[in-house]
Amino acid sequence: MTVTVNLGERSYDITIEKGALSHIGSYIPQGGKTLVVTDDGVPEKYVQAVSAKAEGGVTVTLPQGEASKNFENYKMLCEVMLRHDFTRSDKVIAVGGGVVGDLAGFAASTYMRGIDFYNVPTTLLSQVDSSVGGKTAIDLCGIKNIIGTFYQPKAVIINPDVLKTLDRRQYACGMAETLKMAATSSGELFEMIEGGIDERNIEEMIARAVGIKADVVSKDEKEAGLRKILNFGHTIGHGIESLGELYHGECVALGMLCMCGEKVYPRLEKVIKSLGIPTKIKADRDKIISAVRHDKKMQGETINAVFVDSIGSFEIRKTTTDELSERLSKILI
Ligand SMILES: NC(=O)c1ccc[n+]([C@@H]2O[C@H](COP(=O)([O-])OP(=O)(O)OC[C@H]3O[C@@H](n4cnc5c(N)ncnc54)[C@H](O)[C@@H]3O)[C@@H](O)[C@H]2O)c1
């Protein structure tokens, strides 16, 4: 299956195909130098499938985890390209999750003012979300994604088979981001997830989620309006994440429960539970709200947030920290 992100001359295809890694050369042009960026949590066979097709390629393997998305690694990747005489006709390929994709994409976007970037996402989150749309980033001084660019890849190649090695919690986090897209934009996708995802329909589920994100990005590349719907569940989610106990996707799932209407809540809760993500937590309400107050998107005491009162539709409206605090009651024990 192929989904196209329509952005004029920066348009690109996202291929979703079981077995795509075995003939990756048909999606990524041969010739020129290649920097393959990955991390040490990505099973080596996936990286080898890509680097074997990159003649004269250089592979950099970073330590796994968010901490790798830093300035030093960005500098190191640029230095590697410089040492190997990379020019504008060469390319960078990311093989990994969102950490590798964001960092490698940022390096590709700035080296010589931009060289070709290809993404081979290997976590569910990166397949349905971070590899699509061209946001690249690194963290600085403990602030996530504070430095980055909008830089579209030349192609994204998604092989759902690689998810077999992903651990359950990471998989659930990717499903939470998929639910986010379904809840705001597609009742059909939501029903499909409610019905259960397995080997037989995972490819279609990914393609549908990617289709939603591609459509949003094609209409609003730089988050002037519609792209904000991708933040459903993220305002309160970020507040919960700041407590440092749960993964990002788990916090987004809890955040969505706070921001949905009465009819949506039981459906969302049931699916989230089935993923093994907690739907109630014991946490300090004031600490969560205090973190929300520091959200980059706050405007005084108000913030634009996404609400879902009916599956497949959304509303973006201003809310206050008082309202968010009240809504937190839905998930606090
Ligand atoms: N650019 C965007 O639009 C965007 C959107 C959402 C999130 N993000 C970013 O994405 C990052 C999170 O991405 P993530 O959730 O993919 O985390 P991640 O990149 O840290 O990957 C999670 C873990 O899974 C391992 N892994 C990767 N593929 C595997 C596989 N197939 N089998 C087994 N293990 C595998 C990795 O080594 C890592 O330990 C964050 O930095 C976030 O800011 C970016």
The ligand as an SDF file (V2000), in Angstrom:
LIG
                    3D

 44 48  0  0  0  0  0  0  0  0999 V2000
    8.7170   13.9930   14.4500 N   0  0  0  0  0  0  0  0  0  0  0  0
    7.4890   13.8080   14.9010 C   0  0  0  0  0  0  0  0  0  0  0  0
    6.5040   14.2370   14.2880 O   0  0  0  0  0  0  0  0  0  0  0  0
    7.2890   13.0450   16.1670 C   0  0  0  0  0  0  0  0  0  0  0  0
    5.9970   12.6300   16.5420 C   0  0  0  0  0  0  0  0  0  0  0  0
    5.8660   11.8580   17.7020 C   0  0  0  0  0  0  0  0  0  0  0  0
    6.9870   11.5200   18.4570 C   0  0  0  0  0  0  0  0  0  0  0  0
    8.2270   11.9490   18.0580 N   0  0  0  0  0  0  0  0  0  0  0  0
    9.4330   11.5880   18.8170 C   0  0  0  0  0  0  0  0  0  0  0  0
    9.5780   10.1730   18.7210 O   0  0  0  0  0  0  0  0  0  0  0  0
   10.3530    9.7320   19.8360 C   0  0  0  0  0  0  0  0  0  0  0  0
    9.7390    8.4710   20.3870 C   0  0  0  0  0  0  0  0  0  0  0  0
    9.7780    7.4880   19.3680 O   0  0  0  0  0  0  0  0  0  0  0  0
    9.5740    5.9440   19.6890 P   0  0  0  0  0  0  0  0  0  0  0  0
    8.3910    5.7710   20.5490 O   0  0  0  0  0  0  0  0  0  0  0  0
    9.6670    5.2380   18.4200 O   0  0  0  0  0  0  0  0  0  0  0  0
   10.7920    5.6170   20.6630 O   0  0  0  0  0  0  0  0  0  0  0  0
   12.2990    5.1430   20.3950 P   0  0  0  0  0  0  0  0  0  0  0  0
   12.8090    5.6550   19.1320 O   0  0  0  0  0  0  0  0  0  0  0  0
   13.0380    5.4800   21.6500 O   0  0  0  0  0  0  0  0  0  0  0  0
   12.1410    3.5540   20.2880 O   0  0  0  0  0  0  0  0  0  0  0  0
   11.6950    2.8140   21.4070 C   0  0  0  0  0  0  0  0  0  0  0  0
   12.5840    1.6210   21.6900 C   0  0  0  0  0  0  0  0  0  0  0  0
   12.3010    0.5930   20.7490 O   0  0  0  0  0  0  0  0  0  0  0  0
   13.5080    0.0620   20.2330 C   0  0  0  0  0  0  0  0  0  0  0  0
   13.1730   -0.4780   18.9150 N   0  0  0  0  0  0  0  0  0  0  0  0
   12.9990    0.2020   17.7640 C   0  0  0  0  0  0  0  0  0  0  0  0
   12.5350   -0.6120   16.8110 N   0  0  0  0  0  0  0  0  0  0  0  0
   12.4460   -1.8420   17.3460 C   0  0  0  0  0  0  0  0  0  0  0  0
   12.0020   -3.0940   16.8580 C   0  0  0  0  0  0  0  0  0  0  0  0
   11.4870   -3.2320   15.6350 N   0  0  0  0  0  0  0  0  0  0  0  0
   12.0620   -4.1660   17.6820 N   0  0  0  0  0  0  0  0  0  0  0  0
   12.4990   -4.0210   18.9720 C   0  0  0  0  0  0  0  0  0  0  0  0
   12.9010   -2.8540   19.5010 N   0  0  0  0  0  0  0  0  0  0  0  0
   12.8560   -1.7690   18.6960 C   0  0  0  0  0  0  0  0  0  0  0  0
   14.4720    1.2070   20.2630 C   0  0  0  0  0  0  0  0  0  0  0  0
   15.7850    0.7670   20.2780 O   0  0  0  0  0  0  0  0  0  0  0  0
   14.0670    1.9030   21.5670 C   0  0  0  0  0  0  0  0  0  0  0  0
   14.7150    1.3100   22.6520 O   0  0  0  0  0  0  0  0  0  0  0  0
   10.3860   10.8750   20.8400 C   0  0  0  0  0  0  0  0  0  0  0  0
   11.6680   11.4520   20.8130 O   0  0  0  0  0  0  0  0  0  0  0  0
    9.3530   11.8580   20.2890 C   0  0  0  0  0  0  0  0  0  0  0  0
    9.6810   13.2020   20.6030 O   0  0  0  0  0  0  0  0  0  0  0  0
    8.3930   12.6840   16.9350 C   0  0  0  0  0  0  0  0  0  0  0  0
  1  2  1  0
  2  3  2  0
  2  4  1  0
  4  5  1  0
  4 44  2  0
  5  6  2  0
  6  7  1  0
  7  8  2  0
  8  9  1  0
  8 44  1  0
  9 10  1  0
  9 42  1  0
 10 11  1  0
 11 12  1  0
 11 40  1  0
 12 13  1  0
 13 14  1  0
 14 15  2  0
 14 16  1  0
 14 17  1  0
 17 18  1  0
 18 19  2  0
 18 20  1  0
 18 21  1  0
 21 22  1  0
 22 23  1  0
 23 24  1  0
 23 38  1  0
 24 25  1  0
 25 26  1  0
 25 36  1  0
 26 27  1  0
 26 35  1  0
 27 28  2  0
 28 29  1  0
 29 30  1  0
 29 35  2  0
 30 31  1  0
 30 32  2  0
 32 33  1  0
 33 34  2  0
 34 35  1  0
 36 37  1  0
 36 38  1  0
 38 39  1  0
 40 41  1  0
 40 42  1  0
 42 43  1  0
M  CHG  2   8   1  16  -1
M  END
$$$$
